[in-house]
């Protein structure tokens, strides 16, 4: 995953939290840690997906910050509208043609409704982020499997008890991710 695709990420030097926030800020902190001789491994995770994030740490700090493209403008293209191909069966096109506002308006409304009602998908994605981060950072720690089971069962007290002996920064970040996932699941 490219750093620019992430809204926020978190970097670790081994099990010590280095930085959390916007990708350009985290990349700058990562570069400073690498230059200072960080013990490592230096790992960065996308906060939303739990996927690892890679940065090209070569060049100046300004070049590093420039890796993330500027936010897209508004409009048509300034509104952020982008034309892409949609492939549908003829009966789908017929149905869309019969709807008020045209195919684009109907598709936008359907997507907006799905996004609003997509709690189960958001909960699943948040849970997968916890799972990815926990496996990468705590997979070898005592109680990992039991903690994973407790997380997926929603057993918050057991999860907290099982993660208590883990390195503080890893444990705290994991608990933040787990709280987000549980909140999404409860909506």
C-alpha positions as CSV (number, residue, x, y, z in Angstrom):
1,X,0.0,0.0,0.0
2,X,1.3,3.4,-0.8
3,X,1.5,5.9,2.0
4,X,-0.8,8.3,0.2
5,X,-3.6,5.8,0.2
6,X,-3.8,5.9,4.0
7,X,-5.5,8.5,6.1
8,X,-3.5,7.7,9.2
9,X,-0.8,5.3,10.1
10,X,1.3,4.3,13.1
11,X,5.0,3.5,13.1
12,X,6.9,1.3,15.6
13,X,10.6,0.8,16.3
14,X,10.4,-2.7,17.5
15,X,7.7,-2.6,20.1
16,X,8.1,1.2,20.8
17,X,5.7,3.6,19.3
18,X,7.4,6.1,17.1
19,X,4.6,8.2,15.6
20,X,1.0,8.1,14.7
21,X,-0.9,10.3,12.3
22,X,-0.8,11.6,8.8
23,X,1.5,9.5,6.5
24,X,3.9,12.4,5.7
25,X,4.4,13.1,9.5
26,X,4.9,9.4,10.3
27,X,7.4,9.1,7.4
28,X,9.4,12.1,8.7
29,X,9.5,10.5,12.2
30,X,10.5,7.2,10.7
31,X,13.3,8.8,8.7
32,X,14.6,10.6,11.8
33,X,14.5,7.3,13.8
34,X,16.4,5.5,11.1
35,X,19.0,8.2,10.9
36,X,19.4,8.1,14.7
37,X,20.1,4.4,14.6
38,X,16.8,2.9,15.6
39,X,17.0,-0.7,16.9
40,X,14.2,-1.8,14.6
41,X,12.6,-3.4,13.0
42,X,10.9,-0.2,11.8
43,X,7.3,-1.1,11.0
44,X,4.4,1.1,9.8
45,X,0.7,0.1,9.8
46,X,-2.3,1.7,8.2
47,X,-4.6,2.4,11.1
48,X,-7.8,1.6,9.1
49,X,-6.8,-1.6,7.4
50,X,-3.9,-2.9,9.5
51,X,-1.9,-3.4,6.4
52,X,1.8,-2.6,6.4
53,X,2.8,0.7,4.8
54,X,6.1,1.2,3.1
55,X,8.0,4.5,2.7
56,X,10.9,5.4,0.5
57,X,13.2,7.0,3.1
58,X,15.8,8.2,0.6
59,X,16.2,11.9,-0.1
60,X,15.6,15.0,2.0
61,X,12.7,15.4,4.5
62,X,11.0,17.7,2.0
63,X,11.2,15.0,-0.7
64,X,9.9,12.4,1.8
65,X,6.9,14.6,2.7
66,X,6.2,15.2,-1.1
67,X,5.6,11.5,-1.6
68,X,2.0,12.0,-0.6
69,X,0.1,13.7,-3.3
70,X,-1.8,16.9,-2.4
71,X,-5.5,16.3,-1.7
72,X,-7.7,16.2,-4.8
73,X,-9.5,19.4,-5.7
74,X,-13.3,19.9,-5.9
75,X,-15.3,20.4,-9.0
76,X,-16.3,18.4,-12.0
77,X,-13.3,17.5,-11.9
78,X,-13.1,20.1,-9.1
79,X,-15.9,18.2,-7.3
80,X,-13.8,15.1,-7.4
81,X,-16.1,13.5,-10.0
82,X,-14.3,10.9,-12.1
83,X,-15.7,9.1,-15.1
84,X,-15.1,5.3,-15.1
85,X,-16.5,2.4,-17.0
86,X,-19.4,0.5,-15.4
87,X,-20.3,-2.9,-16.9
88,X,-23.9,-4.0,-16.4
89,X,-26.3,-6.4,-18.0
90,X,-28.9,-5.0,-20.4
91,X,-31.7,-5.5,-17.9
92,X,-29.7,-3.4,-15.4
93,X,-29.3,-0.6,-17.9
94,X,-33.0,-0.7,-18.7
95,X,-33.9,-0.4,-15.0
96,X,-31.5,2.5,-14.6
97,X,-32.9,4.3,-17.6
98,X,-36.4,4.1,-16.1
99,X,-35.3,5.8,-12.8
100,X,-35.6,9.5,-12.2
101,X,-32.3,11.5,-12.5
102,X,-30.5,9.2,-14.8
103,X,-28.1,6.3,-14.3
104,X,-25.3,8.4,-12.5
105,X,-27.7,9.9,-10.0
106,X,-29.2,6.5,-9.2
107,X,-25.8,4.9,-8.8
108,X,-24.7,7.7,-6.5
109,X,-27.8,7.2,-4.3
110,X,-27.3,3.4,-4.2
111,X,-23.6,3.8,-3.2
112,X,-24.5,6.4,-0.6
113,X,-27.1,4.2,1.0
114,X,-24.8,1.2,1.0
115,X,-22.1,3.3,2.6
116,X,-24.5,4.5,5.3
117,X,-25.9,1.0,5.9
118,X,-22.4,-0.6,5.6
119,X,-21.9,-1.1,9.4
120,X,-21.3,-4.8,9.1
121,X,-18.7,-4.3,6.4
122,X,-17.0,-1.5,8.5
123,X,-17.0,-3.7,11.6
124,X,-15.5,-6.6,9.6
125,X,-12.8,-4.3,8.2
126,X,-12.0,-2.9,11.6
127,X,-11.8,-6.5,13.0
128,X,-9.4,-7.5,10.2
129,X,-7.2,-4.5,11.0
130,X,-6.9,-5.6,14.6
131,X,-6.2,-9.1,13.4
132,X,-3.4,-8.0,11.0
133,X,-1.8,-5.7,13.5
134,X,-2.0,-8.2,16.4
135,X,-0.5,-11.0,14.3
136,X,2.4,-8.8,13.0
137,X,3.3,-7.2,16.4
138,X,2.1,-9.8,19.0
139,X,2.0,-13.1,17.1
140,X,4.9,-14.4,19.1
141,X,3.9,-13.0,22.5
142,X,2.4,-15.2,25.2
143,X,-1.3,-15.4,25.2
144,X,-1.6,-14.3,21.5
145,X,-4.1,-17.0,20.4
146,X,-6.2,-16.6,23.5
147,X,-6.3,-12.8,23.1
148,X,-7.3,-13.2,19.5
149,X,-10.1,-15.5,20.4
150,X,-11.2,-13.1,23.2
151,X,-11.2,-10.2,20.7
152,X,-13.3,-12.0,18.1
153,X,-15.8,-13.1,20.8
154,X,-16.1,-9.5,22.1
155,X,-14.8,-10.5,25.6
156,X,-13.3,-7.2,26.5
157,X,-12.2,-8.0,30.0
158,X,-10.4,-11.2,28.9
159,X,-8.8,-9.4,26.0
160,X,-7.5,-6.7,28.4
161,X,-6.2,-9.3,30.9
162,X,-4.5,-11.3,28.2
163,X,-2.8,-8.3,26.6
164,X,-1.7,-6.7,30.0
165,X,1.8,-8.3,30.0
166,X,2.5,-7.2,26.4
167,X,4.8,-4.3,25.5
168,X,2.9,-1.1,26.5
169,X,2.9,0.7,23.1
170,X,1.8,-2.4,21.2
171,X,-0.8,-3.2,23.8
172,X,-2.2,0.3,23.9
173,X,-2.4,0.7,20.1
174,X,-4.0,-2.7,19.8
175,X,-6.6,-1.8,22.4
176,X,-7.4,1.4,20.5
177,X,-7.9,-0.6,17.3
178,X,-10.0,-3.2,19.2
179,X,-12.2,-0.5,20.7
180,X,-12.9,0.9,17.3
181,X,-13.8,-2.5,15.9
182,X,-16.1,-3.3,18.9
183,X,-17.8,0.1,18.5
184,X,-18.3,-0.5,14.8
185,X,-19.8,-4.0,15.5
186,X,-22.1,-2.5,18.1
187,X,-23.7,0.0,15.7
